[in-house]
Amino acid sequence: MKDEDIRDLFAGLGPITIRRMFGGKGIYHEGVIFALEVDGEILLKADRESAPDFAEAGSRQWVYTGKPGRKPTAMPYWSIPDSALDDTEEMSAWARKAYEAGLRTRK
């Protein structure tokens, strides 16, 4: 996915920064990572508080398969709910939820 498309997707959240990482991209707002781009898919950060909301909306949790011989690891990133892909206001709400999860889990 092109950086300009990612910026358009998250325009309702405000300015974002995109950095290459793990063969994908980390997506930041105000210095807080809140999303990843992996294999062309955008994944939003969740935590204990917000993960149930993502699950209820039909999102999939990202499972990192890693190297052969290692167990798959469930990561704290979820697919964007389908209903948000065509609704900028809903997309902004999910982006804000992901950003808030990023703030809560920030070290």
SVG drawing of the C-alpha trace seen along z (x, -y; Angstrom):
<svg xmlns="http://www.w3.org/2000/svg" viewBox="-20 -16 33 43">
<polyline fill="none" stroke="black" stroke-width="0.4" points="0.0,0.0 1.3,-3.4 2.1,-5.9 -0.3,-8.5 -3.1,-5.9 -2.3,-5.2 -2.3,-8.9 -5.7,-9.2 -7.1,-6.3 -6.1,-7.9 -6.8,-11.6 -9.5,-11.8 -7.0,-11.0 -4.6,-13.7 -1.0,-13.7 0.7,-10.4 4.3,-9.2 5.2,-6.0 8.4,-4.0 9.6,-0.9 9.8,2.1 9.7,5.9 9.3,6.0 6.2,3.8 5.5,0.4 4.8,-1.0 2.2,-3.8 2.4,-6.4 0.4,-9.3 2.0,-11.8 4.9,-9.3 2.7,-6.4 2.5,-3.3 -1.2,-2.5 -1.1,-0.5 1.0,1.7 1.0,2.4 1.9,6.1 1.7,7.7 -0.4,4.9 -3.0,5.1 -3.5,2.4 -3.7,3.8 -4.9,1.7 -3.4,2.0 -5.6,3.3 -5.2,4.2 -7.2,6.0 -9.6,3.2 -10.2,2.8 -9.6,6.3 -13.2,7.5 -14.5,4.6 -12.4,5.6 -13.5,9.3 -17.2,8.3 -16.9,6.2 -15.6,9.2 -11.9,8.3 -9.2,10.9 -6.3,10.9 -2.9,11.0 -1.0,14.2 2.7,14.0 3.9,17.3 7.6,16.5 10.3,19.0 9.6,22.7 9.6,24.7 8.4,21.9 4.9,21.6 2.6,19.0 2.2,15.9 -1.0,13.9 0.0,10.2 -1.9,7.2 -3.0,6.1 -6.3,6.6 -7.8,6.2 -9.9,3.1 -13.6,3.9 -15.1,4.2 -17.8,1.7 -15.1,-1.0 -13.4,-0.6 -16.1,-2.7 -17.0,-5.0 -14.5,-7.7 -16.2,-8.6 -16.2,-5.0 -12.6,-4.6 -11.6,-7.6 -13.3,-6.0 -11.4,-2.8 -8.1,-4.6 -8.7,-6.6 -9.4,-3.4 -6.1,-1.9 -4.2,-5.1 -5.7,-4.9 -4.6,-1.3 -1.1,-2.5 -1.1,-5.1 -2.2,-2.6 0.5,0.0 3.3,-2.6 6.4,-1.9"/>
</svg>
